[in-house]
Amino acid sequence: MNIDILLGLQWGDEGKGKIVDALSPEYDIIARFQGGPNAGHSLEFNDVKHVLHLIPSGIFHAGKLNIIGNGVVIDPAVFMSEILDLGISPDELAGRLIISTRANLILPSHRILDAAYESSKGKAKIGSTLKGIGPAYTDKTGRNGLRVGDILRGDFRELYRNHLESHLSLLRSYDFSFSIEEYEKGWFEGVELLKKFRLLNTEYFVNTAASEGRKILAEGAQGTMLDVDFGSYPFVTSSNTISAGACTGLGVSPRMIGEIYGIFKAYCTRVGSGPFPTELTDSTGDRLRDTGREFGSTTGRPRRCGWLDLPALKYSIMINGVTQLFMTKADVLSGFSKIKVCTSYRVNGRDCSELPFDTDAPVVPVYSEFKGWNDDIAGIRSFKELPAELKEFILFIETETGVPVTMVSVGPDREETIFRS
């Protein structure tokens, strides 16, 4: 059981990148298991902010291997841009990063299809990041995708053109103008850059490493409430963001899984459309957004903000089998005189603790209220030094969920992290 999983328990943006970066010294390998460039994992250290979209968040630690697993979808142009922005020499990167031959490619035409589909929905938009994720996963499940291993074939360009023509025929039924040349910029250069890295059947590599006793951290993207099966469908992503997705996204057995770390914010945020029972559209929501710098790492869109949703958190814990909870952005709540937590829902006049199947159901949150704290907690590095009110807030969450909160983040920097012994 040498593989631990770290994933988000809300609608994404929980701070996974920072926590993976902070945990990386304890692991030999960090492996992304799903998602694509729609993810934006932010890390801060030495007063510099880095945003990763495809590359695992352990990449800045020398001596650590990073794997992009088969469950990830890769846009070569985004990959190239990200590699160039890292500030790490190509030779060093080649020794730190391995890519699965089975990972599917996002083609330029996937991005066009994504934009055309979203545009056609009118007011019923899902809130796609327009990175081509949905169409790429559609081709994958339709057994019609191109994979990283295909770029090594002599007839790759021909394969690409065949897929492009298929996509262009679909686009003819949409009133959507585009320039394929514009979308192809950098894509083939990115393909050539991919060839310079180790392209392996990573399922063998991961299983061998685990059998040899090497510690592996599986890094998830997005959040549980965006899971294609268990999230707020259809306002979800196109992959399995839950812990089971780590097994299929890396090719490992459930018997190899040890700890499952679930990350959640001390409040809630969501980007794009979809149900959000605790959303605050008043000055309190604006304050959470401004203080927490709640703008999408990938899209820059302002995030919807609201109080912590306990029924949704309990649901995510159940689905994932979470063994430890990590709370992020506790510092954002400093200065609020009162803090609320949704403890149940009222649906059609009835109290309910389960998430309704119908995303259009009229859900009214039922709140418990807690006294806030005024202390600036960013400089605190010990759990015992946290304000009594914050400790009470944490104890309530632990009691309600039955899972210990073993980490509290008090700021965006990797040093602003308290691990509870």
C-alpha positions as a Markdown table, in Angstrom:
| # | Residue | x | y | z |
|---|---|---|---|---|
| 1 | Met | 0.0 | 0.0 | 0.0 |
| 2 | Asn | 2.6 | 2.5 | -1.1 |
| 3 | Ile | 0.3 | 4.7 | -3.1 |
| 4 | Asp | -1.5 | 7.6 | -1.4 |
| 5 | Ile | -4.1 | 9.7 | -3.1 |
| 6 | Leu | -4.7 | 13.5 | -2.8 |
| 7 | Leu | -7.8 | 15.0 | -4.3 |
| 8 | Gly | -10.3 | 17.8 | -4.0 |
| 9 | Leu | -13.6 | 17.3 | -2.2 |
| 10 | Gln | -15.5 | 20.3 | -3.5 |
| 11 | Trp | -15.8 | 21.9 | -7.0 |
| 12 | Gly | -12.1 | 22.2 | -7.6 |
| 13 | Asp | -9.7 | 25.0 | -6.7 |
| 14 | Glu | -9.2 | 23.6 | -3.2 |
| 15 | Gly | -5.4 | 24.2 | -3.2 |
| 16 | Lys | -4.2 | 20.8 | -4.3 |
| 17 | Gly | -1.1 | 22.2 | -6.1 |
| 18 | Lys | 0.2 | 23.9 | -3.0 |
| 19 | Ile | -0.4 | 20.8 | -0.8 |
| 20 | Val | 1.2 | 18.3 | -3.3 |
| 21 | Asp | 4.2 | 20.6 | -3.4 |
| 22 | Ala | 4.4 | 20.7 | 0.4 |
| 23 | Leu | 4.0 | 16.9 | 0.7 |
| 24 | Ser | 6.5 | 16.1 | -2.2 |
| 25 | Pro | 9.6 | 15.7 | 0.1 |
| 26 | Glu | 7.9 | 12.7 | 1.7 |
| 27 | Tyr | 7.4 | 10.9 | -1.6 |
| 28 | Asp | 9.5 | 9.4 | -4.4 |
| 29 | Ile | 7.0 | 9.8 | -7.2 |
| 30 | Ile | 4.2 | 12.3 | -7.9 |
| 31 | Ala | 1.7 | 11.2 | -10.5 |
| 32 | Arg | -1.3 | 13.0 | -12.1 |
| 33 | Phe | -4.1 | 10.6 | -12.9 |
| 34 | Gln | -6.8 | 12.5 | -14.7 |
| 35 | Gly | -7.9 | 15.8 | -16.2 |
| 36 | Gly | -5.9 | 18.0 | -18.5 |
| 37 | Pro | -5.1 | 21.7 | -19.1 |
| 38 | Asn | -8.5 | 22.7 | -17.6 |
| 39 | Ala | -6.7 | 22.2 | -14.3 |
| 40 | Gly | -4.8 | 25.0 | -12.7 |
| 41 | His | -2.7 | 24.0 | -9.7 |
| 42 | Ser | -1.1 | 27.0 | -8.0 |
| 43 | Leu | 2.1 | 26.9 | -6.0 |
| 44 | Glu | 4.0 | 29.7 | -4.3 |
| 45 | Phe | 7.5 | 29.7 | -2.8 |
| 46 | Asn | 10.3 | 32.3 | -2.7 |
| 47 | Asp | 7.7 | 35.0 | -3.4 |
| 48 | Val | 7.0 | 33.5 | -6.9 |
| 49 | Lys | 3.6 | 32.0 | -8.0 |
| 50 | His | 3.6 | 29.1 | -10.4 |
| 51 | Val | 0.5 | 27.7 | -12.1 |
| 52 | Leu | 0.7 | 24.1 | -13.4 |
| 53 | His | -1.9 | 22.7 | -15.8 |
| 54 | Leu | -0.6 | 19.3 | -16.9 |
| 55 | Ile | 2.7 | 18.8 | -15.1 |
| 56 | Pro | 2.5 | 17.2 | -11.6 |
| 57 | Ser | 3.0 | 19.6 | -8.7 |
| 58 | Gly | 6.1 | 17.8 | -7.5 |
| 59 | Ile | 8.1 | 19.1 | -10.4 |
| 60 | Phe | 10.1 | 21.7 | -8.5 |
| 61 | His | 11.6 | 19.2 | -6.1 |
| 62 | Ala | 15.0 | 17.8 | -7.4 |
| 63 | Gly | 15.3 | 14.1 | -7.1 |
| 64 | Lys | 11.5 | 13.5 | -7.4 |
| 65 | Leu | 10.0 | 11.7 | -10.4 |
| 66 | Asn | 6.8 | 13.1 | -11.8 |
| 67 | Ile | 4.4 | 11.1 | -14.0 |
| 68 | Ile | 1.6 | 12.2 | -16.3 |
| 69 | Gly | -0.6 | 9.1 | -16.2 |
| 70 | Asn | -2.8 | 7.4 | -18.9 |
| 71 | Gly | -5.9 | 9.1 | -17.5 |
| 72 | Val | -4.7 | 12.6 | -18.4 |
| 73 | Val | -5.5 | 14.3 | -21.7 |
| 74 | Ile | -2.6 | 16.3 | -23.1 |
| 75 | Asp | -2.5 | 19.3 | -25.3 |
| 76 | Pro | 1.1 | 19.4 | -26.7 |
| 77 | Ala | 0.9 | 23.2 | -27.2 |
| 78 | Val | -0.1 | 23.8 | -23.6 |
| 79 | Phe | 2.6 | 21.2 | -22.5 |
| 80 | Met | 5.3 | 23.1 | -24.4 |
| 81 | Ser | 4.2 | 26.5 | -23.0 |
| 82 | Glu | 4.2 | 25.1 | -19.5 |
| 83 | Ile | 7.6 | 23.5 | -19.9 |
| 84 | Leu | 9.2 | 26.7 | -21.1 |
| 85 | Asp | 7.7 | 28.7 | -18.1 |
| 86 | Leu | 9.1 | 26.4 | -15.4 |
| 87 | Gly | 12.5 | 27.9 | -15.3 |
| 88 | Ile | 14.1 | 24.4 | -15.1 |
| 89 | Ser | 16.7 | 23.3 | -17.6 |
| 90 | Pro | 15.5 | 20.8 | -20.3 |
| 91 | Asp | 18.1 | 18.2 | -19.1 |
| 92 | Glu | 16.9 | 18.4 | -15.5 |
| 93 | Leu | 13.3 | 18.1 | -16.6 |
| 94 | Ala | 14.0 | 15.1 | -18.8 |
| 95 | Gly | 15.2 | 13.3 | -15.6 |
| 96 | Arg | 12.2 | 14.4 | -13.6 |
| 97 | Leu | 9.2 | 13.8 | -15.9 |
| 98 | Ile | 7.7 | 10.6 | -17.4 |
| 99 | Ile | 4.7 | 10.6 | -19.7 |
| 100 | Ser | 2.3 | 7.7 | -20.4 |
| 101 | Thr | 2.1 | 6.4 | -23.9 |
| 102 | Arg | -1.5 | 5.7 | -23.3 |
| 103 | Ala | -2.5 | 9.3 | -22.4 |
| 104 | Asn | -4.8 | 10.7 | -25.0 |
| 105 | Leu | -4.0 | 13.8 | -27.0 |
| 106 | Ile | -6.1 | 17.0 | -27.3 |
| 107 | Leu | -6.1 | 18.0 | -30.9 |
| 108 | Pro | -6.5 | 21.6 | -32.1 |
| 109 | Ser | -9.9 | 20.6 | -33.5 |
| 110 | His | -11.0 | 19.3 | -30.1 |
| 111 | Arg | -10.7 | 22.9 | -28.8 |
| 112 | Ile | -12.7 | 24.2 | -31.7 |
| 113 | Leu | -15.4 | 21.6 | -31.1 |
| 114 | Asp | -15.5 | 22.5 | -27.4 |
| 115 | Ala | -16.1 | 26.1 | -28.3 |
| 116 | Ala | -18.7 | 25.3 | -30.9 |
| 117 | Tyr | -20.6 | 23.0 | -28.5 |
| 118 | Glu | -20.6 | 25.5 | -25.7 |
| 119 | Ser | -21.7 | 28.3 | -28.0 |
| 120 | Ser | -24.6 | 26.3 | -29.3 |
| 121 | Lys | -26.0 | 25.8 | -25.8 |
| 122 | Gly | -27.0 | 29.5 | -25.4 |
| 123 | Lys | -28.1 | 30.2 | -21.8 |
| 124 | Ala | -27.7 | 26.5 | -20.9 |
| 125 | Lys | -23.9 | 26.7 | -21.0 |
| 126 | Ile | -22.1 | 24.3 | -18.8 |
| 127 | Gly | -19.1 | 26.6 | -18.2 |
| 128 | Ser | -16.5 | 24.7 | -20.1 |
| 129 | Thr | -12.9 | 26.0 | -19.9 |
| 130 | Leu | -12.8 | 25.6 | -23.7 |
| 131 | Lys | -9.6 | 23.6 | -23.5 |
| 132 | Gly | -10.9 | 20.7 | -25.6 |
| 133 | Ile | -11.3 | 18.4 | -22.6 |
| 134 | Gly | -14.8 | 17.1 | -23.3 |
| 135 | Pro | -14.3 | 16.3 | -27.0 |
| 136 | Ala | -11.0 | 14.6 | -26.3 |
| 137 | Tyr | -12.5 | 12.4 | -23.7 |
| 138 | Thr | -15.5 | 11.8 | -26.0 |
| 139 | Asp | -13.1 | 10.5 | -28.7 |
| 140 | Lys | -11.3 | 8.4 | -26.0 |
| 141 | Thr | -14.4 | 6.6 | -24.9 |
| 142 | Gly | -15.6 | 6.4 | -28.5 |
| 143 | Arg | -12.4 | 4.5 | -29.2 |
| 144 | Asn | -11.4 | 7.1 | -31.7 |
| 145 | Gly | -8.6 | 9.1 | -30.0 |
| 146 | Leu | -4.9 | 9.7 | -30.7 |
| 147 | Arg | -2.6 | 8.8 | -27.9 |
| 148 | Val | 0.9 | 10.0 | -26.9 |
| 149 | Gly | 2.4 | 6.7 | -28.2 |
| 150 | Asp | 1.0 | 7.5 | -31.6 |
| 151 | Ile | 3.4 | 10.4 | -32.1 |
| 152 | Leu | 6.3 | 7.9 | -32.5 |
| 153 | Arg | 4.6 | 6.3 | -35.5 |
| 154 | Gly | 5.9 | 7.2 | -39.0 |
| 155 | Asp | 2.3 | 7.9 | -40.3 |
| 156 | Phe | 1.4 | 10.2 | -37.4 |
| 157 | Arg | 0.7 | 13.2 | -39.6 |
| 158 | Glu | -1.6 | 11.1 | -41.7 |
| 159 | Leu | -3.4 | 9.9 | -38.6 |
| 160 | Tyr | -3.7 | 13.5 | -37.4 |
| 161 | Arg | -5.2 | 14.6 | -40.8 |
| 162 | Asn | -7.8 | 11.8 | -40.7 |
| 163 | His | -8.9 | 12.9 | -37.3 |
| 164 | Leu | -9.0 | 16.5 | -38.3 |
| 165 | Glu | -11.2 | 15.8 | -41.3 |
| 166 | Ser | -13.6 | 13.8 | -39.1 |
| 167 | His | -13.9 | 16.8 | -36.7 |
| 168 | Leu | -14.3 | 19.3 | -39.5 |
| 169 | Ser | -17.2 | 17.4 | -40.8 |
| 170 | Leu | -18.9 | 17.6 | -37.4 |
| 171 | Leu | -18.2 | 21.4 | -37.3 |
| 172 | Arg | -20.0 | 22.0 | -40.6 |
| 173 | Ser | -23.3 | 21.5 | -38.8 |
| 174 | Tyr | -22.5 | 24.4 | -36.4 |
| 175 | Asp | -22.7 | 28.1 | -37.1 |
| 176 | Phe | -19.2 | 28.7 | -35.8 |
| 177 | Ser | -16.3 | 30.4 | -37.6 |
| 178 | Phe | -12.7 | 29.5 | -36.9 |
| 179 | Ser | -9.2 | 29.2 | -38.4 |
| 180 | Ile | -7.6 | 25.8 | -37.9 |
| 181 | Glu | -4.2 | 27.3 | -38.6 |
| 182 | Glu | -4.7 | 29.6 | -35.6 |
| 183 | Tyr | -5.5 | 26.7 | -33.3 |
| 184 | Glu | -2.6 | 24.6 | -34.7 |
| 185 | Lys | 0.0 | 27.2 | -33.7 |
| 186 | Gly | 2.6 | 25.5 | -31.5 |
| 187 | Trp | 0.8 | 22.2 | -31.5 |
| 188 | Phe | 3.3 | 20.3 | -33.7 |
| 189 | Glu | 6.2 | 22.0 | -31.9 |
| 190 | Gly | 4.7 | 20.6 | -28.7 |
| 191 | Val | 4.5 | 17.1 | -30.3 |
| 192 | Glu | 8.3 | 17.3 | -31.1 |
| 193 | Leu | 9.0 | 18.4 | -27.5 |
| 194 | Leu | 7.0 | 15.5 | -26.1 |
| 195 | Lys | 9.3 | 13.1 | -28.0 |
| 196 | Lys | 12.3 | 14.4 | -25.9 |
| 197 | Phe | 10.8 | 13.0 | -22.7 |
| 198 | Arg | 10.5 | 9.4 | -21.5 |
| 199 | Leu | 7.4 | 8.0 | -23.0 |
| 200 | Leu | 6.6 | 4.8 | -21.3 |
| 201 | Asn | 3.8 | 2.3 | -20.5 |
| 202 | Thr | 3.7 | 4.0 | -17.1 |
| 203 | Glu | 1.4 | 1.3 | -15.5 |
| 204 | Tyr | 4.4 | -1.0 | -15.5 |
| 205 | Phe | 6.7 | 1.7 | -14.1 |
| 206 | Val | 4.3 | 2.6 | -11.3 |
| 207 | Asn | 3.5 | -0.9 | -10.3 |
| 208 | Thr | 7.2 | -1.9 | -10.3 |
| 209 | Ala | 8.1 | 1.2 | -8.3 |
| 210 | Ala | 5.4 | 0.4 | -5.7 |
| 211 | Ser | 6.5 | -3.2 | -5.4 |
| 212 | Glu | 10.1 | -1.9 | -4.7 |
| 213 | Gly | 8.8 | 0.1 | -1.8 |
| 214 | Arg | 8.9 | 3.6 | -3.4 |
| 215 | Lys | 6.3 | 6.0 | -2.1 |
| 216 | Ile | 3.9 | 7.4 | -4.7 |
| 217 | Leu | 1.5 | 10.3 | -4.4 |
| 218 | Ala | -1.4 | 10.3 | -6.9 |
| 219 | Glu | -2.5 | 13.9 | -7.6 |
| 220 | Gly | -6.0 | 14.5 | -8.7 |
| 221 | Ala | -7.4 | 17.5 | -10.6 |
| 222 | Gln | -10.7 | 19.4 | -10.3 |
| 223 | Gly | -12.9 | 18.1 | -7.4 |
| 224 | Thr | -15.3 | 15.4 | -6.4 |
| 225 | Met | -18.4 | 17.5 | -7.1 |
| 226 | Leu | -17.2 | 17.7 | -10.7 |
| 227 | Asp | -16.9 | 14.0 | -11.2 |
| 228 | Val | -18.6 | 12.8 | -14.4 |
| 229 | Asp | -20.6 | 10.1 | -12.5 |
| 230 | Phe | -21.0 | 11.5 | -9.0 |
| 231 | Gly | -20.8 | 15.3 | -9.4 |
| 232 | Ser | -23.6 | 17.8 | -10.2 |
| 233 | Tyr | -24.3 | 16.3 | -13.7 |
| 234 | Pro | -24.4 | 17.7 | -16.3 |
| 235 | Phe | -22.3 | 20.6 | -14.8 |
| 236 | Val | -19.3 | 18.4 | -14.4 |
| 237 | Thr | -15.9 | 17.6 | -16.0 |
| 238 | Ser | -15.4 | 14.7 | -18.4 |
| 239 | Ser | -13.3 | 12.4 | -16.1 |
| 240 | Asn | -13.5 | 10.5 | -12.8 |
| 241 | Thr | -12.1 | 12.9 | -10.3 |
| 242 | Ile | -12.6 | 10.6 | -7.3 |
| 243 | Ser | -10.2 | 8.2 | -5.7 |
| 244 | Ala | -11.3 | 5.3 | -7.9 |
| 245 | Gly | -10.0 | 7.4 | -10.9 |
| 246 | Ala | -6.5 | 7.1 | -9.5 |
| 247 | Cys | -6.6 | 3.3 | -10.1 |
| 248 | Thr | -7.8 | 3.6 | -13.7 |
| 249 | Gly | -5.8 | 6.7 | -14.4 |
| 250 | Leu | -2.5 | 5.1 | -13.4 |
| 251 | Gly | -3.2 | 1.4 | -13.9 |
| 252 | Val | -2.9 | 0.2 | -10.3 |
| 253 | Ser | -5.0 | -2.1 | -8.0 |
| 254 | Pro | -7.2 | -0.7 | -5.2 |
| 255 | Arg | -5.2 | -3.0 | -2.9 |
| 256 | Met | -2.2 | -0.7 | -3.4 |
| 257 | Ile | -3.9 | 2.4 | -2.0 |
| 258 | Gly | -3.0 | 3.6 | 1.4 |
| 259 | Glu | -4.0 | 7.1 | 2.7 |
| 260 | Ile | -6.6 | 9.1 | 0.9 |
| 261 | Tyr | -6.1 | 12.8 | 1.6 |
| 262 | Gly | -9.2 | 15.0 | 0.9 |
| 263 | Ile | -8.7 | 18.7 | 0.5 |
| 264 | Phe | -11.4 | 21.2 | 1.2 |
| 265 | Lys | -11.6 | 25.0 | 1.6 |
| 266 | Ala | -12.9 | 26.4 | 4.9 |
| 267 | Tyr | -15.7 | 27.8 | 2.6 |
| 268 | Cys | -16.9 | 26.9 | -0.9 |
| 269 | Thr | -16.2 | 28.2 | -4.4 |
| 270 | Arg | -17.4 | 27.2 | -7.8 |
| 271 | Val | -16.5 | 28.3 | -11.4 |
| 272 | Gly | -19.0 | 28.1 | -14.1 |
| 273 | Ser | -22.7 | 27.0 | -14.1 |
| 274 | Gly | -24.4 | 24.4 | -11.9 |
| 275 | Pro | -26.0 | 24.1 | -8.5 |
| 276 | Phe | -24.3 | 25.8 | -5.5 |
| 277 | Pro | -26.6 | 25.7 | -2.5 |
| 278 | Thr | -24.5 | 28.0 | -0.2 |
| 279 | Glu | -23.6 | 30.6 | -2.8 |
| 280 | Leu | -23.5 | 34.2 | -1.5 |
| 281 | Thr | -24.3 | 36.9 | -4.0 |
| 282 | Asp | -24.0 | 39.7 | -1.5 |
| 283 | Ser | -21.1 | 41.7 | 0.1 |
| 284 | Thr | -20.1 | 38.6 | 2.1 |
| 285 | Gly | -19.5 | 36.6 | -1.1 |
| 286 | Asp | -17.6 | 39.5 | -2.6 |
| 287 | Arg | -15.4 | 39.7 | 0.5 |
| 288 | Leu | -14.6 | 36.0 | 0.3 |
| 289 | Arg | -13.7 | 36.4 | -3.3 |
| 290 | Asp | -11.5 | 39.4 | -2.9 |
| 291 | Thr | -9.8 | 38.2 | 0.3 |
| 292 | Gly | -9.3 | 34.7 | -1.1 |
| 293 | Arg | -8.2 | 35.9 | -4.5 |
| 294 | Glu | -10.9 | 33.7 | -6.0 |
| 295 | Phe | -10.3 | 33.9 | -9.7 |
| 296 | Gly | -9.7 | 30.8 | -11.9 |
| 297 | Ser | -6.1 | 29.8 | -12.3 |
| 298 | Thr | -6.8 | 28.6 | -15.8 |
| 299 | Thr | -9.6 | 30.9 | -17.0 |
| 300 | Gly | -9.2 | 34.0 | -14.8 |
| 301 | Arg | -13.0 | 33.9 | -14.3 |
| 302 | Pro | -14.3 | 35.1 | -10.9 |
| 303 | Arg | -15.3 | 32.2 | -8.7 |
| 304 | Arg | -18.7 | 32.0 | -7.1 |
| 305 | Cys | -18.3 | 31.9 | -3.3 |
| 306 | Gly | -20.3 | 30.6 | -0.3 |
| 307 | Trp | -20.2 | 29.1 | 3.1 |
| 308 | Leu | -19.0 | 25.5 | 3.8 |
| 309 | Asp | -21.4 | 22.9 | 2.6 |
| 310 | Leu | -21.3 | 20.0 | 5.1 |
| 311 | Pro | -23.7 | 17.6 | 3.3 |
| 312 | Ala | -21.6 | 17.9 | 0.1 |
| 313 | Leu | -18.4 | 17.4 | 2.1 |
| 314 | Lys | -19.7 | 14.3 | 3.8 |
| 315 | Tyr | -20.8 | 12.9 | 0.4 |
| 316 | Ser | -17.3 | 13.4 | -1.0 |
| 317 | Ile | -15.7 | 11.8 | 2.0 |
| 318 | Met | -18.0 | 8.8 | 1.6 |
| 319 | Ile | -17.4 | 8.4 | -2.2 |
| 320 | Asn | -13.7 | 8.7 | -1.8 |
| 321 | Gly | -13.1 | 6.8 | 1.4 |
| 322 | Val | -11.1 | 9.8 | 2.8 |
| 323 | Thr | -8.8 | 9.0 | 5.7 |
| 324 | Gln | -7.5 | 12.5 | 6.4 |
| 325 | Leu | -8.9 | 15.9 | 5.8 |
| 326 | Phe | -6.8 | 18.9 | 4.8 |
| 327 | Met | -8.4 | 22.3 | 5.3 |
| 328 | Thr | -7.1 | 25.2 | 3.1 |
| 329 | Lys | -7.7 | 29.0 | 3.1 |
| 330 | Ala | -8.5 | 29.1 | 6.8 |
| 331 | Asp | -6.8 | 32.5 | 6.8 |
| 332 | Val | -9.5 | 33.9 | 4.4 |
| 333 | Leu | -12.1 | 33.7 | 7.2 |
| 334 | Ser | -10.0 | 35.8 | 9.6 |
| 335 | Gly | -11.9 | 39.0 | 10.5 |
| 336 | Phe | -15.5 | 37.6 | 10.0 |
| 337 | Ser | -17.5 | 38.1 | 13.2 |
| 338 | Lys | -19.7 | 35.2 | 12.3 |
| 339 | Ile | -19.0 | 32.1 | 10.2 |
| 340 | Lys | -21.7 | 29.8 | 8.9 |
| 341 | Val | -21.8 | 26.1 | 7.9 |
| 342 | Cys | -24.6 | 24.4 | 6.0 |
| 343 | Thr | -25.5 | 21.3 | 8.0 |
| 344 | Ser | -28.5 | 20.1 | 6.0 |
| 345 | Tyr | -30.8 | 21.1 | 3.1 |
| 346 | Arg | -34.5 | 21.8 | 2.9 |
| 347 | Val | -35.8 | 20.5 | -0.4 |
| 348 | Asn | -39.5 | 21.0 | -1.3 |
| 349 | Gly | -40.2 | 21.8 | 2.4 |
| 350 | Arg | -38.5 | 18.7 | 3.8 |
| 351 | Asp | -35.2 | 18.4 | 5.7 |
| 352 | Cys | -32.6 | 16.4 | 3.8 |
| 353 | Ser | -29.0 | 15.5 | 4.3 |
| 354 | Glu | -28.5 | 13.8 | 0.9 |
| 355 | Leu | -27.5 | 15.6 | -2.3 |
| 356 | Pro | -30.6 | 15.6 | -4.5 |
| 357 | Phe | -30.4 | 13.9 | -7.9 |
| 358 | Asp | -32.2 | 16.7 | -9.6 |
| 359 | Thr | -29.8 | 19.6 | -10.1 |
| 360 | Asp | -32.8 | 21.9 | -10.6 |
| 361 | Ala | -34.3 | 21.0 | -7.2 |
| 362 | Pro | -35.0 | 24.1 | -5.0 |
| 363 | Val | -32.4 | 23.5 | -2.3 |
| 364 | Val | -32.5 | 25.8 | 0.8 |
| 365 | Pro | -29.4 | 25.5 | 3.0 |
| 366 | Val | -29.9 | 25.1 | 6.8 |
| 367 | Tyr | -27.0 | 26.8 | 8.7 |
| 368 | Ser | -25.2 | 26.5 | 12.0 |
| 369 | Glu | -23.4 | 29.7 | 13.1 |
| 370 | Phe | -19.9 | 30.0 | 14.7 |
| 371 | Lys | -18.1 | 32.8 | 16.3 |
| 372 | Gly | -15.3 | 34.1 | 14.1 |
| 373 | Trp | -11.8 | 35.3 | 14.9 |
| 374 | Asn | -9.8 | 38.5 | 14.2 |
| 375 | Asp | -6.3 | 37.1 | 14.5 |
| 376 | Asp | -4.0 | 37.2 | 11.5 |
| 377 | Ile | -3.1 | 33.5 | 11.4 |
| 378 | Ala | -0.7 | 33.6 | 8.4 |
| 379 | Gly | 2.4 | 33.5 | 10.5 |
| 380 | Ile | 1.2 | 30.7 | 12.8 |
| 381 | Arg | 3.1 | 27.3 | 12.3 |
| 382 | Ser | 1.7 | 25.3 | 15.2 |
| 383 | Phe | -1.9 | 23.9 | 15.5 |
| 384 | Lys | -2.0 | 24.8 | 19.3 |
| 385 | Glu | -1.4 | 28.5 | 18.5 |
| 386 | Leu | -4.5 | 28.7 | 16.2 |
| 387 | Pro | -7.4 | 30.9 | 17.6 |
| 388 | Ala | -9.8 | 29.0 | 19.9 |
| 389 | Glu | -12.6 | 29.8 | 17.6 |
| 390 | Leu | -10.9 | 28.2 | 14.6 |
| 391 | Lys | -10.1 | 25.1 | 16.7 |
| 392 | Glu | -13.8 | 24.9 | 17.6 |
| 393 | Phe | -14.8 | 25.2 | 13.9 |
| 394 | Ile | -12.3 | 22.4 | 13.0 |
| 395 | Leu | -13.6 | 20.2 | 15.9 |
| 396 | Phe | -17.1 | 20.6 | 14.6 |
| 397 | Ile | -16.1 | 19.4 | 11.1 |
| 398 | Glu | -14.2 | 16.4 | 12.6 |
| 399 | Thr | -17.1 | 15.4 | 14.8 |
| 400 | Glu | -19.7 | 15.7 | 11.9 |
| 401 | Thr | -17.6 | 13.9 | 9.3 |
| 402 | Gly | -15.8 | 11.4 | 11.6 |
| 403 | Val | -12.5 | 12.1 | 9.8 |
| 404 | Pro | -9.5 | 14.0 | 11.4 |
| 405 | Val | -8.4 | 17.4 | 10.0 |
| 406 | Thr | -4.6 | 16.8 | 10.0 |
| 407 | Met | -3.5 | 19.8 | 8.0 |
| 408 | Val | -4.5 | 23.5 | 8.0 |
| 409 | Ser | -3.3 | 25.9 | 5.4 |
| 410 | Val | -3.0 | 29.5 | 6.6 |
| 411 | Gly | -1.7 | 31.1 | 3.3 |
| 412 | Pro | -0.7 | 30.4 | -0.3 |
| 413 | Asp | 3.1 | 29.9 | 0.3 |
| 414 | Arg | 4.3 | 26.3 | 0.8 |
| 415 | Glu | 5.7 | 27.4 | 4.2 |
| 416 | Glu | 2.2 | 28.6 | 5.4 |
| 417 | Thr | 1.1 | 25.0 | 6.1 |
| 418 | Ile | 0.4 | 23.4 | 9.5 |
| 419 | Phe | 0.6 | 19.6 | 9.7 |
| 420 | Arg | -1.0 | 18.3 | 12.9 |
| 421 | Ser | 1.0 | 15.7 | 14.7 |
